[in-house]
Amino acid sequence: MAQPKKIRATYKNGVIEPLDKLNLPEGQELELEFKVLLSATTELSKEEKRNLMQKMRGSMKGTWGSTVEEVDNYLKSEREAWNRKY
């Protein structure tokens, strides 16, 4: 049996669409086992973000930024990177 592989995918219009490139021959039969991932559906308020940043101060050492706007921009760029088509 081949080594199991984990990929990210979305479900749209009744079809599972891989988000990662698959190196498989066309028509290859697969057996899938999946886990539904929860997504954040609520946006934090500016005050909640400030409080969270205060709690995290030092742990990320400025990686995300030092203002709410910088953190929002960083997270936006990360989300765009995950949704990029390769």
C-alpha distances in whole Angstrom, upper triangle without the diagonal:
4,7,9,12,15,18,22,23,26,27,29,31,28,26,23,24,22,24,22,21,18,17,15,17,19,18,14,13,12,12,14,15,19,22,25,27,30,33,36,39,42,44,45,49,51,52,49,47,50,49,46,47,49,47,44,47,46,42,42,45,45,42,42,46,49,50,49,49,47,44,44,44,41,39,40,39,35,35,36,33,30,31,32,30,28
4,6,9,13,15,19,20,23,25,28,29,27,24,21,21,19,21,19,18,14,13,12,14,17,17,13,12,11,11,13,15,17,20,24,25,29,31,34,37,40,41,43,47,48,49,46,44,47,47,43,44,47,45,42,44,43,40,39,42,42,39,39,43,46,47,46,46,44,41,41,41,38,36,37,35,32,32,32,30,27,28,28,27,25
4,6,10,13,17,19,22,24,27,29,27,24,21,21,18,20,17,17,14,14,13,16,19,19,15,15,12,12,13,14,16,18,22,23,26,28,31,34,37,38,40,44,45,46,43,41,44,44,40,41,43,41,38,41,40,36,35,38,39,35,36,40,43,44,43,43,41,38,38,38,35,33,34,33,29,29,30,27,25,26,27,25,24
4,7,10,14,15,19,20,24,26,24,21,18,18,15,17,15,15,13,13,13,16,19,18,15,14,11,10,10,10,12,15,18,19,23,25,28,31,34,35,37,40,42,43,40,38,41,41,37,38,41,38,36,39,38,34,33,37,37,34,34,37,41,42,40,40,39,36,36,35,33,31,31,30,27,26,28,25,22,24,24,23,22
4,7,10,13,16,18,21,24,22,19,16,15,12,13,11,12,10,11,12,15,17,17,14,14,11,11,10,10,11,14,16,17,21,22,25,28,31,32,34,38,39,41,37,36,39,38,35,35,38,36,34,36,36,32,31,34,34,31,31,34,37,38,37,37,35,32,32,32,29,27,28,27,23,23,24,21,18,20,21,20,19
4,7,10,13,16,19,22,20,18,14,14,10,11,9,11,10,13,14,17,19,19,16,16,12,12,10,10,9,11,13,13,17,18,22,24,27,29,30,34,35,37,34,32,35,35,31,32,35,33,30,33,33,29,28,31,31,28,28,31,34,35,34,34,32,29,29,29,26,24,25,24,20,20,21,19,16,17,18,18,17
4,7,10,13,16,19,18,15,11,10,7,7,6,9,9,12,13,16,17,18,16,16,13,13,10,11,10,11,13,12,16,17,20,22,25,27,29,32,33,35,32,31,34,34,30,31,34,33,30,33,33,29,27,31,30,27,26,30,33,33,32,31,30,27,27,26,24,22,22,21,18,17,18,16,12,14,15,14,14
4,7,10,13,17,16,14,10,9,6,5,6,10,11,14,15,19,19,19,18,18,15,15,12,12,10,10,10,10,13,13,17,19,22,23,25,29,30,32,30,28,31,31,28,29,32,31,28,31,31,28,26,29,29,25,24,28,31,31,29,29,27,25,24,24,22,19,19,19,16,14,15,14,10,11,13,13,13
4,7,10,13,13,10,6,5,4,5,7,10,11,15,16,18,18,18,17,17,14,14,11,12,10,10,10,10,13,13,17,18,22,23,26,29,31,33,30,29,32,33,30,31,34,33,31,33,34,31,29,32,31,28,26,30,33,32,30,30,29,26,25,25,23,20,20,20,17,15,15,15,11,11,13,12,14
4,6,10,10,8,6,5,6,7,10,13,14,18,18,21,20,19,19,19,16,16,13,14,11,11,10,10,12,12,15,16,20,21,24,28,30,32,29,28,32,32,29,31,34,33,31,34,35,32,30,33,32,29,27,30,33,32,30,29,29,26,24,24,23,20,19,20,18,15,15,16,12,11,13,13,15
4,7,7,6,5,6,9,10,14,16,16,20,20,21,20,19,19,18,16,16,13,14,11,12,10,11,13,14,17,17,21,23,26,29,32,34,31,30,34,35,32,33,37,36,34,37,38,35,33,37,35,32,30,33,36,35,32,32,32,29,27,27,27,23,22,23,21,18,18,19,16,14,17,16,18
4,5,5,6,7,11,12,15,17,18,21,21,23,20,20,21,20,19,19,16,17,15,16,14,15,16,16,18,18,22,24,27,30,32,35,33,32,35,36,34,35,38,38,36,39,40,37,35,39,37,34,32,34,37,36,33,32,32,30,27,28,27,24,23,24,22,19,19,20,17,15,17,16,18
4,6,8,10,14,15,19,20,20,24,23,24,21,20,21,20,20,20,18,19,17,18,16,18,19,19,22,21,24,26,30,33,35,38,35,35,38,39,37,38,42,41,40,42,44,41,39,42,41,38,35,38,41,39,36,35,36,33,31,31,31,28,26,27,26,22,22,24,21,18,20,19,21
4,7,10,13,16,18,20,20,23,21,22,20,18,19,18,17,17,15,16,15,16,15,17,19,19,22,22,26,28,31,34,37,39,37,36,40,40,38,39,43,42,40,43,45,42,40,43,42,39,37,39,42,41,38,37,38,35,33,33,33,29,28,29,27,24,24,25,22,20,22,20,22
4,6,10,12,15,16,16,19,18,19,16,15,16,15,14,15,13,15,14,15,15,16,19,19,22,22,26,28,32,35,37,39,37,36,40,40,37,39,42,41,39,42,43,40,38,41,40,37,35,38,41,40,37,36,36,34,32,32,31,28,27,27,25,22,22,23,20,17,19,17,19
4,7,10,12,13,13,16,16,17,16,15,15,14,12,13,10,12,10,12,12,14,16,17,21,21,25,27,30,33,35,38,35,34,37,38,35,36,40,38,36,39,40,37,35,38,37,34,32,36,38,38,35,35,34,32,30,30,29,26,25,25,23,20,20,20,17,15,17,16,17
4,6,9,10,11,14,14,16,15,15,15,15,13,15,12,14,13,14,14,15,17,17,20,21,25,26,29,33,34,37,34,33,36,37,34,35,38,37,35,38,39,36,33,37,35,32,30,33,36,36,34,33,32,30,28,27,26,24,22,22,20,18,17,17,14,12,14,12,13
4,5,7,8,11,12,15,14,15,14,15,13,14,12,13,12,14,14,14,17,17,20,22,25,26,29,32,34,36,34,32,35,36,33,33,37,36,33,36,36,33,31,34,33,30,28,32,35,35,33,32,31,28,27,26,25,22,21,21,19,16,16,15,12,11,12,10,11
4,7,9,13,14,17,17,18,17,18,16,17,15,16,14,15,14,14,16,16,19,20,23,24,27,30,31,34,31,29,32,33,30,30,34,33,31,33,33,30,28,31,30,26,25,28,31,31,29,28,27,25,23,23,21,19,18,17,15,13,13,11,9,8,9,8,9
4,6,10,12,15,16,17,16,17,15,17,15,16,15,16,16,16,19,18,21,23,26,27,29,32,33,36,33,31,34,35,31,31,35,34,31,33,33,30,28,31,30,26,25,28,32,32,31,30,28,26,25,24,22,20,20,18,16,15,14,12,10,10,10,9,8
4,7,9,12,13,15,14,16,15,17,16,18,17,19,20,19,22,22,25,27,30,30,32,36,36,39,37,34,37,38,35,35,38,37,34,36,36,33,31,33,32,29,28,31,35,35,34,33,31,29,28,27,25,23,22,21,19,18,17,14,13,13,12,9,7
4,6,9,10,12,11,13,12,14,14,16,16,19,20,20,23,24,27,29,32,33,35,38,39,42,39,37,40,41,37,37,41,40,37,39,39,35,33,36,35,31,31,34,38,38,37,36,34,32,31,30,28,26,26,24,22,21,20,18,16,16,15,13,11
4,7,9,12,10,13,13,15,16,18,19,22,23,24,27,27,30,32,36,36,39,42,43,45,43,40,43,44,40,40,44,42,39,41,41,38,35,38,37,34,34,37,40,41,40,39,37,35,34,33,31,29,29,27,25,24,23,21,19,19,18,15,13
4,6,8,7,10,10,13,14,17,19,22,23,24,28,29,32,34,37,38,40,44,45,47,45,43,46,46,43,43,46,45,42,44,44,41,38,41,41,37,37,40,44,44,43,42,40,38,37,36,34,32,31,30,28,27,26,24,22,21,20,18,16
4,6,6,9,11,15,16,20,21,25,26,27,31,31,35,36,40,41,43,47,48,51,48,46,49,50,46,46,50,49,46,48,47,44,42,45,44,40,40,43,47,47,46,45,43,41,40,39,37,35,34,33,31,30,29,27,25,24,23,20,18
4,6,9,11,15,17,20,21,25,26,27,31,31,34,36,39,40,43,46,48,50,48,46,49,50,47,47,50,49,47,49,49,46,43,46,45,41,41,44,47,48,46,45,43,41,40,39,37,35,34,33,31,30,28,27,25,24,23,19,18
4,6,9,13,15,19,20,24,25,27,30,31,35,36,39,41,44,47,49,51,48,47,50,51,47,48,51,50,48,50,50,47,45,48,47,43,42,46,49,49,47,46,45,43,41,40,39,37,36,35,33,31,30,29,26,25,25,22,21
4,6,10,12,16,18,22,23,25,29,30,34,35,39,40,43,46,48,50,47,46,49,49,46,47,50,48,46,48,48,45,43,46,45,42,41,45,48,48,46,46,44,42,41,40,38,36,35,34,32,30,30,28,26,25,25,22,21
4,7,10,14,16,20,22,24,27,29,33,34,38,40,42,46,48,50,47,45,49,49,45,46,50,48,46,48,48,45,43,46,46,42,42,45,48,49,47,46,45,42,41,41,39,36,36,35,33,31,31,29,26,26,26,23,23
4,6,10,12,16,18,21,24,26,30,31,35,37,39,43,45,47,44,42,46,46,42,43,46,44,42,45,45,41,40,43,43,39,39,42,46,46,44,43,42,40,38,38,36,34,34,33,30,28,29,27,24,24,25,22,22
4,7,10,14,16,19,23,25,29,30,34,36,38,42,44,46,42,41,45,44,41,42,45,43,41,44,44,41,39,43,43,39,39,42,45,46,43,43,42,39,38,39,37,34,34,33,30,29,29,28,25,25,26,24,24
4,6,10,13,15,19,21,25,26,30,32,35,38,40,42,39,38,41,41,37,39,42,40,38,41,41,37,36,40,40,36,35,39,42,42,40,40,39,36,35,35,33,30,31,30,27,26,27,25,22,22,24,22,22
4,7,10,13,17,19,23,25,28,30,33,36,38,40,36,36,39,38,35,37,39,37,35,39,39,35,34,38,38,35,34,38,40,41,38,39,38,35,34,34,32,29,30,30,27,25,27,25,22,22,24,23,24
4,7,9,13,15,19,21,24,27,29,33,35,36,33,32,35,35,32,33,36,34,32,36,36,33,32,35,35,32,31,35,37,37,35,35,35,31,30,31,29,26,27,27,24,22,24,23,19,19,22,22,22
4,6,9,13,16,18,21,24,26,29,32,33,29,29,32,32,28,30,33,31,29,33,33,30,29,33,33,30,29,32,35,35,32,33,32,29,28,29,27,24,25,25,22,20,22,22,18,19,22,22,23
4,7,9,13,15,18,21,23,26,29,30,27,27,30,30,27,29,31,29,28,32,33,29,29,32,32,29,27,31,33,33,30,31,30,27,26,27,26,22,23,24,21,18,21,21,17,17,21,21,23
4,6,10,12,15,18,20,23,26,27,24,23,27,26,23,25,28,26,25,28,29,26,25,29,28,26,24,27,29,29,26,27,27,23,22,24,22,18,19,21,18,15,18,18,15,15,19,20,22
4,7,9,12,14,16,20,23,24,21,20,24,23,20,23,26,24,23,26,28,25,24,28,27,25,23,26,28,27,24,25,25,22,20,22,21,17,18,20,17,15,18,19,16,16,20,22,24
4,6,9,11,14,17,20,21,18,18,21,21,19,21,24,23,21,25,27,24,23,26,25,23,20,23,25,24,21,22,22,19,17,19,18,14,15,17,15,12,15,16,13,14,18,20,22
4,6,8,10,14,16,18,15,14,18,18,16,18,21,20,19,22,25,22,21,24,23,21,18,21,22,21,18,19,20,16,14,17,17,13,14,16,15,12,15,17,15,15,19,22,24
4,7,10,13,16,18,15,15,19,19,18,20,23,22,22,25,27,25,24,27,26,24,21,23,24,22,19,19,21,18,15,18,18,15,15,18,17,14,17,19,17,17,20,23,26
4,6,9,13,14,12,12,16,16,15,17,20,20,20,23,26,24,23,26,24,23,20,21,22,20,16,17,19,16,14,17,18,14,15,18,18,15,18,21,19,19,23,25,28
4,6,9,11,10,9,13,14,13,15,18,18,18,20,23,22,21,23,21,21,17,18,19,16,13,14,16,13,11,14,15,12,12,16,16,14,17,19,19,19,22,25,28
4,7,8,6,6,10,10,10,12,14,15,15,18,21,20,19,21,20,19,16,17,17,14,11,13,15,12,10,14,15,13,14,17,17,16,19,21,21,21,24,28,30
4,5,5,6,9,10,11,12,14,15,16,18,22,21,21,22,20,21,17,17,16,13,10,12,15,13,11,15,16,15,16,19,19,19,21,24,23,24,27,30,33
4,6,5,6,9,10,10,12,14,15,16,20,20,19,20,18,19,15,14,13,10,7,9,12,11,10,13,15,14,15,18,19,19,21,24,24,25,27,31,33
4,5,5,6,9,10,11,12,14,15,19,19,19,20,19,20,17,16,14,11,9,12,15,13,13,17,18,17,18,22,22,22,24,26,27,28,30,34,36
4,5,5,6,9,10,11,12,14,18,18,18,19,18,19,16,16,15,13,10,13,15,13,13,16,17,15,17,21,20,20,23,25,25,26,29,32,35
4,5,5,6,9,10,10,12,15,15,15,16,15,15,12,12,11,9,6,10,11,9,9,13,13,12,14,17,17,17,20,22,22,23,26,30,32
4,5,5,6,9,10,10,14,15,14,15,14,15,13,12,10,8,6,10,12,10,11,15,15,15,17,19,19,20,23,24,25,26,29,32,35
4,5,5,6,9,10,14,14,15,16,15,17,15,14,12,11,10,14,15,13,14,18,17,17,19,22,21,22,25,26,26,28,31,34,36
4,5,5,6,9,12,12,12,14,13,14,12,13,12,11,10,14,14,11,13,16,15,14,17,19,18,19,22,23,23,25,28,31,33
4,5,5,6,9,10,10,11,10,11,9,9,8,8,8,12,11,9,11,14,13,13,16,18,17,19,22,22,23,25,27,31,33
4,5,5,9,10,11,12,12,14,13,12,10,10,11,14,14,12,15,18,17,17,20,22,21,23,26,26,27,29,31,35,36
4,6,9,9,11,12,13,15,14,14,13,13,13,17,17,14,17,19,18,18,21,23,21,23,26,26,26,29,31,35,36
4,6,5,7,9,10,11,11,11,11,12,13,16,15,12,15,17,15,15,19,20,19,20,23,23,23,26,28,32,33
4,6,7,7,8,10,11,10,9,11,13,16,14,12,16,18,16,17,20,21,20,22,25,25,25,28,30,34,35
4,6,5,8,10,11,11,11,14,16,18,16,14,18,19,17,18,22,22,21,23,26,25,26,29,30,34,35
4,6,9,9,11,12,12,15,16,19,16,14,18,19,16,17,20,20,19,21,24,23,23,27,28,32,32
4,6,5,7,9,10,13,14,16,13,11,15,16,13,14,17,17,15,18,21,20,21,24,25,28,29
4,6,8,9,9,13,15,16,13,12,16,17,14,16,19,19,18,21,23,22,23,26,27,31,31
4,5,5,6,9,12,13,10,9,13,13,11,13,16,16,16,19,20,20,21,24,25,29,29
4,6,8,11,13,13,10,9,12,12,9,11,14,13,12,16,17,17,18,21,22,25,26
4,7,9,9,10,7,5,9,9,6,8,11,11,10,13,15,15,17,19,20,24,25
4,6,8,8,5,5,9,9,7,10,13,13,13,16,17,18,20,22,23,26,28
4,7,8,6,7,11,11,11,13,15,16,17,19,21,21,23,25,26,30,31
4,5,5,6,9,10,11,12,14,16,17,18,20,21,23,25,26,30,31
4,6,5,6,9,10,11,12,14,15,16,18,20,21,23,24,28,30
4,5,5,6,9,10,10,12,14,15,16,18,20,21,22,26,28
4,5,5,6,9,10,11,12,14,15,17,19,20,21,25,27
4,5,5,6,8,10,11,12,14,15,17,18,20,24,26
4,5,5,6,9,10,10,12,14,15,17,18,22,24
4,5,5,6,9,10,11,12,14,15,16,20,22
4,5,5,6,9,10,11,13,14,15,19,21
4,5,5,6,9,10,11,12,14,18,20
4,5,5,6,9,10,11,12,16,18
4,5,5,6,9,10,10,14,16
4,5,5,6,9,10,14,15
4,5,5,6,9,12,15
4,5,5,6,10,12
4,5,5,9,10
4,6,9,10
4,6,9
4,6
4
